[in-house]
């Protein structure tokens, strides 16, 4: 699920960077937030659901 969100934000960021500079900046902020969440998930590891 997290990887899907990451990929969607990456694609939207690239589209916004090319077409809309104002929207690109907003999506860039969201991409940075997604990267932070991704790093937190990678470092914390997965916990098994019981």
N, C-alpha and C positions, 0 to 999 in steps of 0.2 A: 504494500500500500504506500509506504513512504517513498519507494523508488518510483512509483507511478506519479506521485505528486511532484517529485524532483524532476522527472522527465517533462511533465506538462509545463512546469514553471520555466524550465530551460528553453523549451520551444517557444513559449510565449515571450520570454525575454529576448530571444533572437529576433522574433517577428517585430516586436516593439522597438528594438534597437535599430532595425532597418527602416521601419515605416514611420513610427511616431516617437519622436524624441521625448516628449513629456510622459507618455505612457511607458516608454522604455525605462525611464528613471524609476517609476513606481514599481515596475515588474523587476527591475534590478534589485530593489530593496527586498522584495519578496523572495527572490532567488537567494540572496545572502541569508535571509532568515531560514530558508529551506536547507541551505548548506550547514548552518549552525545546528539545526535539528538533526540532520543526517549525522553529523559528527558526534552529537550527544548519544544518538542511538548506537552508533558503531562502538563508542568507548564504553557505554554502559552494558552492552551485550544483551542478548535475548534471554528472557526468563521463561521457563517452561510453565505453561498453564496446567494446573491440576484439576 
